[in-house]
């Protein structure tokens, strides 16, 4: 049944891809934006199609809500609007197949292609496993799940819900049409589109075997393997939009050059719509437009195009709170009561533990982020390949506009990250650019430096490949049984999903009961009863500074229609004293109790667990 379900969702995924690409193809043809390479045209069409689809889904979700009816209607309208684009799909597919046949013409290219298919196939299988990603279970999938079926509203008790961008609207669309499995497959597809765009970019900079090696390095890097397989984060969409924006800017030498700049700006706005940190992308693209055209009018036009495709999440937050970057500008703008406790913890959550703006520390971060795990947000998941090949950048063709634009984007994204968060995993969208550039340098150095340099580069790639194969295989073995139908969904979730046993207990204990339940555990996705997140670290509603007495806490519970409280081992430190007083006064009364297993530490890799008591407390008026 697992494989049958996966096949059905794969068919839905193909339909979504065809609808989006047909629409994008019509737009490109209508505005004379077709280019010579057929795969470029296919990628550009997909970029326009999905950028439009995610924006349309966001508007529909805010105004009417994403339901089965509204989602199908949106897809039908998109399919009809792309009517003439359907005719070109078959032609583009045939031409792209012919082009790729030439790419994989040599024996070396065929071997690299087989390796690419192996890793992509493994990632596809992993993406069909039930959702277990930590951030996904906290908000990437939880916030869209809470919003579907009705017009979107602010969820102040889940502060991270204000971080959702337009990539999350594609997650919501997948949840409506096929559930979490389709949403995960959409993320996997965006990884495949990113790999294809990387191939097109790399082919322009180096021999085809090196370009294929760069794509293989991308697909097998542990960070990418995790992110497009099981993590459940839409960040990889930003990587795709960054690459197609770069490709469009690289082809601005012909008669359609300024229109292609406009297209690149649209893609850059789509990248910014995924995450706050993406706004550096349109800044760079617009500056490139100004540098190339020397035209204020065209720069303003491209800026407007980027704003149209990227501004929606900020506009939504502004409508709800008065702060487009809620909650980070709340001290100066906005109409929502400040929660300093939650804000300080959120700032810590989006900064690496070792964050510092000291100049020497920034240089240290840039040099070591690919080696350090706990200090810089899992940067070691990228591996040391980029750092190893970094000195070879001097051999790149810096006269090429493509090289300069790619380098400008990569440097700007690196610098923005170093100055704001120093979280290396946030650099996933920049990773394909980094690979394209360092592989360009390695290819040129191998050509000019003789056998010794070639041997060094080949040995480095071989060691990296062995490291990735071992890491990815160890990771995949935990997910393959359920993906292949050899393990039940329930057994898998009990084994791999954080807080799943706690959520199952709450669902069972409160089935058919009235009122909401206040919970303090992080992973909320599998809760199926009305609930409110009570962890002050991620709930703007639960402000410890305003909950100093039992009466203030009980008033909050009454305002939120909370009749139950789940005590997971202990209450959060900031609420422990006042909650204990409520228990002592008989206002929180134990109703049911169980022992559940929880993961210990920040990773499931070592499968460290412990038994903890979980108590369902009844709120007594």
Backbone torsions as a table, in degrees:
resi	resn	phi	psi	omega
1	UNK	NA	-35.4	-178.8
2	UNK	-61.4	-43.8	-179.0
3	UNK	-70.0	-34.8	177.7
4	UNK	-65.3	-44.7	177.7
5	UNK	-61.4	-41.1	179.5
6	UNK	-64.8	-39.0	178.7
7	UNK	-64.6	-40.0	177.5
8	UNK	-63.0	-42.7	178.7
9	UNK	-69.5	-33.2	176.1
10	UNK	-64.3	-36.9	177.0
11	UNK	-65.3	-41.8	176.1
12	UNK	-62.6	-39.0	178.7
13	UNK	-61.4	-42.8	178.8
14	UNK	-62.2	-41.1	178.5
15	UNK	-61.3	-45.2	179.4
16	UNK	-62.1	-42.0	178.4
17	UNK	-61.8	-44.8	-178.5
18	UNK	-65.6	-41.5	179.4
19	UNK	-62.1	-49.2	-178.3
20	UNK	-63.8	-42.7	-176.7
21	UNK	-71.0	-37.3	176.8
22	UNK	-63.0	-42.9	177.8
23	UNK	-62.7	-46.7	179.9
24	UNK	-62.7	-35.9	178.8
25	UNK	-64.8	-39.5	178.7
26	UNK	-65.1	-41.0	179.6
27	UNK	-62.3	-45.4	-179.3
28	UNK	-62.0	-42.6	-179.9
29	UNK	-66.6	-41.6	-177.9
30	UNK	-61.3	-35.2	-176.4
31	UNK	-105.1	14.8	175.2
32	UNK	63.1	42.6	-175.2
33	UNK	-110.5	18.2	177.3
34	UNK	-75.9	149.3	-178.8
35	UNK	-124.2	178.4	-172.5
36	UNK	-70.4	-46.2	-175.5
37	UNK	-72.6	123.3	-179.0
38	UNK	-63.2	-36.2	179.3
39	UNK	-69.1	-33.1	172.3
40	UNK	-58.7	-46.8	179.4
41	UNK	-60.7	-40.4	179.4
42	UNK	-64.7	-43.3	179.4
43	UNK	-68.5	-42.2	177.5
44	UNK	-61.7	-41.4	179.1
45	UNK	-64.3	-42.6	177.8
46	UNK	-62.8	-41.3	179.1
47	UNK	-60.9	-45.6	177.6
48	UNK	-64.6	-43.3	-177.2
49	UNK	-62.5	-48.4	-178.0
50	UNK	-74.7	-32.3	174.8
51	UNK	-62.3	-40.8	178.2
52	UNK	-70.2	-42.1	-178.0
53	UNK	-64.1	-43.2	-179.1
54	UNK	-68.7	-36.2	177.1
55	UNK	-68.3	-43.1	178.4
56	UNK	-62.6	-42.2	178.7
57	UNK	-62.8	-38.5	178.0
58	UNK	-63.5	-42.1	179.1
59	UNK	-65.6	-45.6	179.1
60	UNK	-62.3	-42.4	-179.2
61	UNK	-62.4	-38.8	-178.5
62	UNK	-73.1	-38.5	-174.2
63	UNK	-86.9	-47.5	-173.2
64	UNK	-119.7	-22.6	-176.3
65	UNK	96.6	144.2	177.0
66	UNK	-86.8	106.5	174.7
67	UNK	-117.2	175.3	177.6
68	UNK	-58.7	-41.1	-177.6
69	UNK	-68.3	-50.2	-176.7
70	UNK	-67.0	-34.2	179.4
71	UNK	-68.6	-46.7	177.9
72	UNK	-62.3	-41.2	178.9
73	UNK	-61.3	-41.6	178.5
74	UNK	-61.6	-43.6	-179.8
75	UNK	-67.8	-37.9	178.5
76	UNK	-64.5	-44.6	179.2
77	UNK	-61.9	-42.7	179.1
78	UNK	-63.9	-42.1	179.9
79	UNK	-64.0	-42.1	-179.8
80	UNK	-69.1	-40.9	179.5
81	UNK	-62.8	-27.6	178.4
82	UNK	-95.5	25.3	-170.0
83	UNK	-53.0	-52.5	-179.1
84	UNK	-70.2	-21.1	177.3
85	UNK	-67.3	-24.3	179.0
86	UNK	-63.8	-33.0	-178.6
87	UNK	-65.2	-33.3	-176.7
88	UNK	-84.3	-13.9	-177.4
89	UNK	-61.9	-47.2	-179.1
90	UNK	-62.2	-41.7	178.8
91	UNK	-63.6	-45.7	178.9
92	UNK	-63.0	-38.7	178.7
93	UNK	-62.8	-45.5	179.8
94	UNK	-64.8	-43.8	-179.0
95	UNK	-66.7	-39.2	178.8
96	UNK	-66.3	-38.9	177.6
97	UNK	-62.8	-42.7	177.7
98	UNK	-63.3	-40.6	179.0
99	UNK	-64.0	-45.2	-179.0
100	UNK	-68.1	-30.1	176.3
101	UNK	-60.9	-38.0	176.3
102	UNK	-69.7	-38.4	179.5
103	UNK	-59.6	-42.6	-177.4
104	UNK	-96.5	31.3	-175.9
105	UNK	-75.0	-31.7	-177.2
106	UNK	-87.7	163.3	-179.5
107	UNK	-65.5	-38.9	177.7
108	UNK	-62.6	-43.5	179.8
109	UNK	-63.7	-37.5	178.6
110	UNK	-64.0	-43.0	178.1
111	UNK	-62.1	-44.3	177.9
112	UNK	-62.5	-39.0	178.5
113	UNK	-63.4	-40.7	177.8
114	UNK	-63.6	-41.5	177.0
115	UNK	-62.8	-41.3	177.7
116	UNK	-61.7	-43.8	178.7
117	UNK	-63.6	-36.5	179.3
118	UNK	-60.8	-51.6	-177.2
119	UNK	-69.1	-41.2	178.5
120	UNK	-64.1	-40.3	178.0
121	UNK	-64.1	-39.5	177.9
122	UNK	-64.7	-42.3	177.9
123	UNK	-64.8	-36.8	177.3
124	UNK	-62.7	-44.0	178.5
125	UNK	-62.2	-43.4	-179.2
126	UNK	-64.2	-33.1	-178.6
127	UNK	-71.2	-10.0	176.8
128	UNK	-92.1	-3.7	176.8
129	UNK	-73.6	154.0	176.4
130	UNK	-57.1	152.5	-175.2
131	UNK	-65.3	128.2	176.4
132	UNK	-137.5	0.0	-179.0
133	UNK	-62.9	135.8	-174.2
134	UNK	-62.4	-55.9	179.5
135	UNK	-64.9	-33.8	178.5
136	UNK	-64.1	-41.6	179.9
137	UNK	-74.5	-18.9	176.8
138	UNK	-84.1	-48.3	-177.1
139	UNK	-147.7	-31.0	-176.3
140	UNK	-56.3	-42.9	178.2
141	UNK	-101.5	-28.4	-176.3
142	UNK	-67.2	-47.1	-179.5
143	UNK	-61.3	-48.9	175.4
144	UNK	-59.1	-38.3	179.7
145	UNK	-62.8	-38.9	179.4
146	UNK	-69.9	-26.4	-174.4
147	UNK	-89.8	-28.1	-173.6
148	UNK	-66.0	147.9	178.7
149	UNK	96.3	-8.9	-179.3
150	UNK	-156.5	161.4	176.7
151	UNK	-57.6	139.5	-177.4
152	UNK	-63.0	139.2	177.6
153	UNK	-132.6	154.7	178.1
154	UNK	-65.6	137.9	177.6
155	UNK	-113.4	90.6	-173.9
156	UNK	-72.6	-22.0	178.4
157	UNK	-83.0	3.6	171.2
158	UNK	-133.8	83.6	-170.9
159	UNK	-58.5	-33.3	179.9
160	UNK	-65.1	-15.5	178.8
161	UNK	-65.1	-19.4	176.7
162	UNK	-79.9	-9.3	177.8
163	UNK	-86.1	-7.9	-173.6
164	UNK	-70.9	136.3	179.0
165	UNK	-109.6	-163.4	-176.7
166	UNK	-73.7	-20.8	172.3
167	UNK	-61.4	-30.4	177.2
168	UNK	-71.1	-23.1	175.4
169	UNK	-69.0	-31.2	173.8
170	UNK	-70.2	-33.9	173.3
171	UNK	-63.1	-44.9	178.9
172	UNK	-62.2	-41.2	178.3
173	UNK	-60.2	-42.4	177.2
174	UNK	-64.7	-39.8	178.6
175	UNK	-62.1	-38.3	180.0
176	UNK	-69.2	-42.3	-172.7
177	UNK	-83.9	-37.2	-173.4
178	UNK	-146.4	3.0	-179.6
179	UNK	88.0	-170.6	-175.0
180	UNK	-61.3	-31.9	-177.7
181	UNK	-63.3	-42.7	178.3
182	UNK	-66.8	-38.4	178.5
183	UNK	-63.3	-42.1	177.1
184	UNK	-65.8	-37.7	177.8
185	UNK	-66.4	-33.6	175.2
186	UNK	-62.9	-39.6	177.3
187	UNK	-66.6	-41.8	176.3
188	UNK	-60.0	-42.5	179.2
189	UNK	-61.4	-39.0	178.5
190	UNK	-63.6	-32.5	174.7
191	UNK	-65.7	-39.0	177.5
192	UNK	-66.5	-41.4	177.0
193	UNK	-62.3	-38.4	177.6
194	UNK	-64.3	-42.0	178.4
195	UNK	-62.9	-41.5	179.0
196	UNK	-64.9	-41.1	178.2
197	UNK	-66.2	-37.0	176.1
198	UNK	-62.4	-40.3	177.5
199	UNK	-59.7	-46.2	-179.5
200	UNK	-63.6	-38.1	178.6
201	UNK	-69.7	-45.1	-176.2
202	UNK	-67.4	-34.1	179.8
203	UNK	-59.7	-28.3	-179.4
204	UNK	-79.8	-13.7	-173.6
205	UNK	-109.6	-16.3	-171.1
206	UNK	-157.8	167.5	175.0
207	UNK	-58.2	155.1	-170.2
208	UNK	-63.1	-35.4	179.7
209	UNK	-64.1	-38.0	176.1
210	UNK	-68.3	-38.9	178.4
211	UNK	-61.8	-43.3	178.1
212	UNK	-65.4	-35.5	177.2
213	UNK	-64.0	-38.2	177.7
214	UNK	-63.5	-42.3	178.5
215	UNK	-64.6	-42.8	177.9
216	UNK	-61.9	-42.3	177.9
217	UNK	-60.5	-38.4	177.6
218	UNK	-63.3	-49.6	-175.0
219	UNK	-66.9	-31.3	-175.5
220	UNK	-97.9	-6.3	176.3
221	UNK	-58.9	130.9	-176.6
222	UNK	-53.9	-36.2	178.2
223	UNK	-62.0	-46.6	-179.6
224	UNK	-68.2	-43.6	179.5
225	UNK	-55.1	-43.3	179.3
226	UNK	-71.2	-46.3	-172.3
227	UNK	-68.6	-38.7	-177.9
228	UNK	-94.4	-3.3	178.5
229	UNK	-99.3	-60.2	-169.9
230	UNK	-128.2	-14.4	-171.3
231	UNK	-63.2	-36.3	-179.7
232	UNK	77.6	24.9	177.4
233	UNK	-106.4	137.6	-179.3
234	UNK	-85.8	10.5	-174.9
235	UNK	-58.3	-28.9	-176.9
236	UNK	-65.4	-23.1	174.0
237	UNK	-58.3	-36.9	178.2
238	UNK	-62.6	-39.0	177.5
239	UNK	-60.2	-40.5	178.4
240	UNK	-64.3	-47.2	-178.7
241	UNK	-65.2	-35.4	177.3
242	UNK	-63.0	-42.0	-178.6
243	UNK	-68.5	-43.1	-179.8
244	UNK	-70.5	-30.5	173.6
245	UNK	-63.4	-41.7	178.2
246	UNK	-64.2	-43.9	178.9
247	UNK	-61.9	-40.2	179.6
248	UNK	-66.1	-43.6	179.6
249	UNK	-65.2	-30.8	-178.3
250	UNK	-70.6	-16.3	-176.1
251	UNK	-109.5	28.6	-176.6
252	UNK	-95.1	43.7	178.1
253	UNK	-110.7	-15.9	-175.3
254	UNK	-93.6	-165.9	-177.7
255	UNK	-65.1	-26.1	-179.7
256	UNK	-96.3	22.1	-170.8
257	UNK	-60.1	-45.5	-176.1
258	UNK	-71.7	-32.2	175.7
259	UNK	-67.5	-35.0	176.8
260	UNK	-69.3	-31.7	173.5
261	UNK	-63.8	-39.4	177.0
262	UNK	-63.7	-40.7	178.0
263	UNK	-63.6	-43.8	177.6
264	UNK	-60.3	-36.4	178.9
265	UNK	-66.9	-38.2	176.1
266	UNK	-60.4	-46.2	178.8
267	UNK	-63.8	-38.6	-179.8
268	UNK	-65.2	-37.1	175.2
269	UNK	-65.3	-39.7	177.1
270	UNK	-61.6	-37.7	176.5
271	UNK	-63.7	-42.3	-180.0
272	UNK	-66.0	-27.3	-178.1
273	UNK	-72.6	-13.0	-177.8
274	UNK	-79.0	-38.5	-173.3
275	UNK	-159.1	149.0	178.8
276	UNK	-50.3	-42.1	-175.4
277	UNK	-65.1	-13.4	-178.6
278	UNK	-75.5	-7.5	-176.3
279	UNK	-70.1	-12.5	174.5
280	UNK	-68.0	-24.8	-176.7
281	UNK	-67.1	-53.7	177.3
282	UNK	-63.4	-29.1	176.6
283	UNK	-59.9	-47.4	-179.0
284	UNK	-66.6	-45.1	-178.3
285	UNK	-62.3	-44.4	-179.7
286	UNK	-65.3	-38.5	176.2
287	UNK	-64.6	-36.4	175.8
288	UNK	-64.2	-40.4	177.7
289	UNK	-60.9	-45.2	179.4
290	UNK	-63.1	-41.5	-179.1
291	UNK	-63.9	-41.5	-175.0
292	UNK	-78.1	-44.1	-172.4
293	UNK	-89.8	-26.4	-172.9
294	UNK	56.5	27.0	-176.4
295	UNK	-117.2	118.4	177.0
296	UNK	-66.5	-35.4	-178.6
297	UNK	-64.4	-47.2	179.7
298	UNK	-68.3	-34.3	176.8
299	UNK	-64.2	-42.6	178.1
300	UNK	-65.0	-39.4	179.3
301	UNK	-64.5	-43.8	179.0
302	UNK	-67.8	-36.4	175.9
303	UNK	-62.3	-41.1	179.1
304	UNK	-64.5	-40.1	178.7
305	UNK	-62.6	-42.3	178.5
306	UNK	-65.2	-40.4	179.4
307	UNK	-64.7	-40.9	-178.2
308	UNK	-60.9	-42.6	-177.2
309	UNK	-85.0	-14.3	-174.7
310	UNK	-115.1	-16.9	-168.3
311	UNK	-79.3	-16.0	-169.1
312	UNK	-54.4	-49.6	-179.6
313	UNK	-59.2	-37.7	178.2
314	UNK	-69.4	-39.1	178.0
315	UNK	-63.9	-42.2	177.4
316	UNK	-60.1	-47.1	179.3
317	UNK	-63.3	-37.0	178.9
318	UNK	-65.4	-41.3	178.2
319	UNK	-62.0	-41.1	-176.6
320	UNK	-76.8	-38.4	-168.9
321	UNK	-126.4	-15.9	-172.5
322	UNK	83.5	-1.7	-179.7
323	UNK	-123.7	109.2	-177.8
324	UNK	-64.3	-25.7	178.9
325	UNK	-109.2	34.3	-175.7
326	UNK	-48.2	135.3	4.7
327	UNK	-101.6	15.7	-166.0
328	UNK	-73.6	-21.9	178.5
329	UNK	-104.9	12.7	-173.0
330	UNK	-62.1	-24.0	179.6
331	UNK	-70.2	-23.0	-174.5
332	UNK	-113.8	-32.3	-179.9
333	UNK	-132.9	171.2	174.9
334	UNK	106.0	168.6	-175.8
335	UNK	-126.9	16.5	-178.6
336	UNK	-106.7	137.2	179.7
337	UNK	-57.6	134.3	-176.8
338	UNK	-69.4	139.9	173.1
339	UNK	-124.3	88.1	-174.0
340	UNK	-63.4	-35.7	-179.2
341	UNK	-61.2	-50.8	-179.0
342	UNK	-66.8	-40.0	-178.6
343	UNK	-61.3	-43.9	-179.5
344	UNK	-63.6	-40.1	179.2
345	UNK	-70.4	-35.8	177.2
346	UNK	-65.4	-40.4	176.9
347	UNK	-61.0	-40.6	176.4
348	UNK	-65.8	-32.9	-178.0
349	UNK	-68.5	-31.1	-178.4
350	UNK	-98.7	7.2	173.4
351	UNK	-115.8	146.3	176.4
352	UNK	-69.3	154.4	180.0
353	UNK	-58.2	-29.0	-176.8
354	UNK	-98.2	17.2	-173.7
355	UNK	-59.2	136.2	174.1
356	UNK	-159.2	143.8	178.4
357	UNK	-96.0	9.6	176.3
358	UNK	-64.9	133.7	-175.8
359	UNK	-52.1	-45.0	-179.3
360	UNK	-65.7	-34.7	179.4
361	UNK	-68.8	-36.7	177.7
362	UNK	-61.4	-42.5	176.8
363	UNK	-63.8	-38.9	178.3
364	UNK	-64.0	-41.7	177.4
365	UNK	-60.3	-48.0	-178.2
366	UNK	-62.4	-31.7	-177.7
367	UNK	-85.1	-22.7	-172.7
368	UNK	-119.6	-2.9	-173.9
369	UNK	-62.3	-26.7	178.9
370	UNK	-80.3	-1.0	-178.1
371	UNK	-116.7	-24.2	-174.7
372	UNK	-98.5	138.3	-179.4
373	UNK	-100.6	-67.3	-174.2
374	UNK	-68.2	-29.3	-176.6
375	UNK	-73.9	-36.8	-170.4
376	UNK	-130.6	45.1	169.1
377	UNK	61.2	53.4	172.4
378	UNK	63.5	31.0	178.9
379	UNK	-62.0	-25.5	179.6
380	UNK	-66.8	-15.9	177.7
381	UNK	-66.8	-20.5	174.6
382	UNK	-75.8	-26.3	-175.5
383	UNK	82.9	170.0	-173.9
384	UNK	-91.6	11.7	-172.1
385	UNK	-63.2	-46.7	-178.8
386	UNK	-61.1	-44.1	179.8
387	UNK	-63.8	-37.4	-179.3
388	UNK	-64.6	-39.8	-177.0
389	UNK	-91.0	-2.4	-173.5
390	UNK	-55.3	-42.9	-179.7
391	UNK	-62.0	-20.7	-177.2
392	UNK	-78.7	-2.2	177.5
393	UNK	-59.7	-24.3	-178.5
394	UNK	-64.8	-18.5	-178.9
395	UNK	-89.0	-3.5	179.3
396	UNK	-65.9	157.8	175.6
397	UNK	-83.2	92.4	-175.1
398	UNK	-79.4	-1.1	173.5
399	UNK	-81.4	-16.7	-178.6
400	UNK	-75.1	132.5	177.2
401	UNK	-62.6	-37.3	179.4
402	UNK	-60.3	-44.7	179.4
403	UNK	-61.9	-44.0	-177.1
404	UNK	-67.9	-42.0	179.7
405	UNK	-66.3	-45.1	179.1
406	UNK	-60.6	-42.6	-180.0
407	UNK	-66.7	-39.5	179.1
408	UNK	-62.3	-43.6	179.2
409	UNK	-65.6	-46.2	-179.3
410	UNK	-61.5	-47.5	-179.2
411	UNK	-63.1	-42.6	-179.0
412	UNK	-64.7	-40.8	179.6
413	UNK	-68.8	-37.6	175.4
414	UNK	-62.8	-47.9	-177.1
415	UNK	-65.7	-42.5	178.9
416	UNK	-60.8	-41.2	178.9
417	UNK	-66.0	-43.4	-178.6
418	UNK	-63.3	-34.3	-177.2
419	UNK	-85.0	-20.8	-172.4
420	UNK	-112.5	-42.1	-173.6
421	UNK	-130.7	-36.2	-172.3
422	UNK	53.1	36.8	173.1
423	UNK	-102.0	105.9	-172.0
424	UNK	-63.0	-33.1	-178.0
425	UNK	-67.6	-18.8	175.3
426	UNK	-70.2	-10.5	-179.2
427	UNK	-89.7	9.0	177.3
428	UNK	-51.6	-43.7	179.4
429	UNK	-63.7	-23.0	179.6
430	UNK	-89.3	-14.2	-174.8
431	UNK	-60.3	-43.7	177.7
432	UNK	-59.7	-38.4	176.7
433	UNK	-62.4	-42.9	179.6
434	UNK	-61.0	-44.5	179.7
435	UNK	-62.9	-44.1	-179.5
436	UNK	-58.9	-42.3	-176.2
437	UNK	-73.2	-45.3	-177.2
438	UNK	-71.9	-31.6	175.4
439	UNK	-70.6	-32.7	173.9
440	UNK	-60.7	-45.7	177.9
441	UNK	-64.4	-40.9	-179.5
442	UNK	-65.8	-40.1	179.2
443	UNK	-63.5	-45.3	-179.9
444	UNK	-66.8	-39.8	179.6
445	UNK	-65.9	-38.7	178.7
446	UNK	-65.0	-34.5	179.6
447	UNK	-72.6	-39.2	-175.2
448	UNK	-90.9	-25.3	-171.1
449	UNK	-93.4	-5.4	176.8
450	UNK	85.7	-167.5	-170.9
451	UNK	-66.4	-34.7	-178.3
452	UNK	-63.4	-46.2	179.5
453	UNK	-65.6	-42.2	179.2
454	UNK	-61.1	-42.1	179.2
455	UNK	-64.0	-41.6	179.1
456	UNK	-63.1	-44.5	179.1
457	UNK	-65.3	-42.7	-179.6
458	UNK	-64.0	-42.9	179.0
459	UNK	-63.4	-40.9	178.5
460	UNK	-61.7	-43.9	178.9
461	UNK	-65.3	-38.6	-179.8
462	UNK	-64.5	-44.1	178.3
463	UNK	-63.3	-42.7	178.7
464	UNK	-62.3	-41.4	-179.6
465	UNK	-64.0	-41.8	178.3
466	UNK	-64.6	-41.7	177.4
467	UNK	-60.4	-45.6	-178.8
468	UNK	-66.9	-42.8	-179.5
469	UNK	-60.7	-44.5	179.6
470	UNK	-65.2	-46.6	-178.6
471	UNK	-63.7	-47.8	-177.2
472	UNK	-66.6	-37.1	179.6
473	UNK	-66.0	-43.9	177.9
474	UNK	-61.6	-38.4	179.5
475	UNK	-71.0	-43.5	-174.3
476	UNK	-66.6	-30.0	-175.0
477	UNK	-63.2	-20.4	178.3
478	UNK	-77.9	-20.3	-173.8
479	UNK	-109.0	-26.7	-174.6
480	UNK	-59.9	-39.5	-179.1
481	UNK	-56.7	-43.5	-179.3
482	UNK	-74.2	-34.0	178.7
483	UNK	-65.7	-33.8	-179.0
484	UNK	-90.4	2.2	179.0
485	UNK	81.0	14.4	-179.4
486	UNK	-90.6	-8.1	178.9
487	UNK	-137.2	141.6	-179.2
488	UNK	-72.3	153.6	178.7
489	UNK	-58.6	-44.0	-177.2
490	UNK	-63.2	-46.2	-179.9
491	UNK	-63.3	-39.2	179.2
492	UNK	-64.0	-46.5	-177.9
493	UNK	-65.8	-38.1	176.8
494	UNK	-63.6	-30.3	-177.8
495	UNK	-85.1	-33.2	-168.1
496	UNK	-120.3	-21.1	-174.0
497	UNK	-92.1	117.9	178.0
498	UNK	-60.6	138.6	176.7
499	UNK	64.0	13.6	-178.9
500	UNK	-66.8	-41.1	179.7
501	UNK	-64.7	-37.4	177.5
502	UNK	-65.1	-43.6	178.9
503	UNK	-64.0	-39.3	178.8
504	UNK	-63.7	-41.2	177.3
505	UNK	-61.0	-46.1	-179.4
506	UNK	-63.6	-44.8	179.2
507	UNK	-58.4	-43.4	-178.1
508	UNK	-70.3	-42.7	-175.7
509	UNK	-69.6	-29.8	-174.6
510	UNK	-109.0	12.1	177.2
511	UNK	-59.5	128.9	177.1
512	UNK	67.6	17.6	176.1
513	UNK	-102.9	154.8	-177.1
514	UNK	-87.5	155.6	175.0
515	UNK	88.0	165.4	-180.0
516	UNK	-93.2	164.2	177.8
517	UNK	-119.5	138.2	176.4
518	UNK	-93.6	122.2	-179.3
519	UNK	-120.5	155.5	-177.3
520	UNK	-118.8	-4.0	179.2
521	UNK	-82.2	158.3	-168.9
522	UNK	-78.8	-38.6	-167.8
523	UNK	-94.3	102.5	-166.1
524	UNK	-101.9	-10.4	-166.4
525	UNK	-58.2	-37.1	-173.7
526	UNK	-90.6	6.8	171.1
527	UNK	-71.5	132.3	-178.0
528	UNK	-123.2	18.7	173.8
529	UNK	-119.9	157.3	178.7
530	UNK	-59.6	129.8	-175.2
531	UNK	-146.0	166.7	174.3
532	UNK	-134.7	134.0	176.4
533	UNK	-75.0	122.7	-176.7
534	UNK	-105.1	3.3	-179.3
535	UNK	-73.4	113.8	-177.0
536	UNK	-57.6	-21.6	-179.4
537	UNK	-70.5	-22.4	-176.9
538	UNK	-135.2	14.4	179.4
539	UNK	-126.3	112.0	179.2
540	UNK	-67.9	-26.3	-177.9
541	UNK	-69.1	-36.7	-176.3
542	UNK	-94.3	94.3	-176.7
543	UNK	-105.1	107.1	-177.2
544	UNK	-57.2	-28.9	-179.8
545	UNK	-66.0	-21.7	-179.9
546	UNK	-105.9	6.0	-176.9
547	UNK	-123.7	54.6	-175.2
548	UNK	-84.5	-16.5	-177.0
549	UNK	-126.6	157.7	176.4
550	UNK	-56.9	-37.5	-178.4
551	UNK	-65.1	-38.7	179.5
552	UNK	-66.4	-37.8	177.3
553	UNK	-67.3	-43.2	179.6
554	UNK	-65.6	-34.4	176.7
555	UNK	-64.2	-42.9	177.0
556	UNK	-61.3	-44.9	179.6
557	UNK	-60.1	-39.7	179.7
558	UNK	-68.3	-42.1	179.2
559	UNK	-61.1	-34.9	-177.8
560	UNK	-91.4	4.3	-177.0
561	UNK	57.3	42.4	178.9
562	UNK	-95.3	119.4	-179.6
563	UNK	-112.4	-3.6	-177.6
564	UNK	-140.1	146.7	177.0
565	UNK	-131.8	132.7	178.3
566	UNK	-102.1	119.8	177.7
567	UNK	-97.6	107.9	-178.7
568	UNK	-95.4	99.3	-176.8
569	UNK	64.0	-71.2	176.3
570	UNK	-138.9	161.4	173.3
571	UNK	-74.2	159.2	172.6
572	UNK	-56.3	145.2	-175.1
573	UNK	-52.9	-40.5	-175.8
574	UNK	-68.6	-17.9	-178.5
575	UNK	-115.4	-3.5	-171.7
576	UNK	-58.9	-45.5	-175.5
577	UNK	-66.0	-48.0	-177.1
578	UNK	-69.3	-35.8	178.1
579	UNK	-67.7	-38.3	177.6
580	UNK	-62.6	-38.1	177.1
581	UNK	-64.4	-38.8	177.5
582	UNK	-62.7	-39.0	176.9
583	UNK	-64.9	-44.4	-177.9
584	UNK	-63.1	-34.0	179.8
585	UNK	-84.0	-0.3	178.8
586	UNK	77.8	21.2	179.1
587	UNK	-93.7	-17.9	171.2
588	UNK	-122.4	113.4	-172.3
589	UNK	-117.6	129.3	178.8
590	UNK	-59.4	133.8	-179.4
591	UNK	-114.9	-38.9	179.8
592	UNK	-155.7	156.0	-176.9
593	UNK	-147.0	149.8	175.6
594	UNK	-154.8	161.5	172.9
595	UNK	-104.2	127.0	-179.4
596	UNK	-124.3	157.7	176.7
597	UNK	-92.7	136.8	176.5
598	UNK	-129.4	150.9	175.7
599	UNK	-72.3	145.2	177.3
600	UNK	-105.9	131.4	-178.7
601	UNK	92.2	-171.7	-174.9
602	UNK	-97.8	3.5	-176.1
603	UNK	-138.7	146.3	175.3
604	UNK	-89.6	-2.3	-173.0
605	UNK	-55.6	-41.7	-174.7
606	UNK	-94.3	-0.6	175.3
607	UNK	54.4	38.9	176.3
608	UNK	-82.8	124.3	-176.8
609	UNK	-130.9	162.3	172.9
610	UNK	-149.6	150.7	176.3
611	UNK	-82.6	131.7	177.5
612	UNK	-132.6	145.9	177.1
613	UNK	-79.8	142.8	175.7
614	UNK	-128.3	129.5	-172.8
615	UNK	-122.5	130.6	174.1
616	UNK	-92.7	116.6	-178.6
617	UNK	-102.5	136.9	176.2
618	UNK	-94.1	132.9	178.4
619	UNK	-83.4	119.7	-179.1
620	UNK	-97.8	122.0	-179.2
621	UNK	-68.4	NA	NA
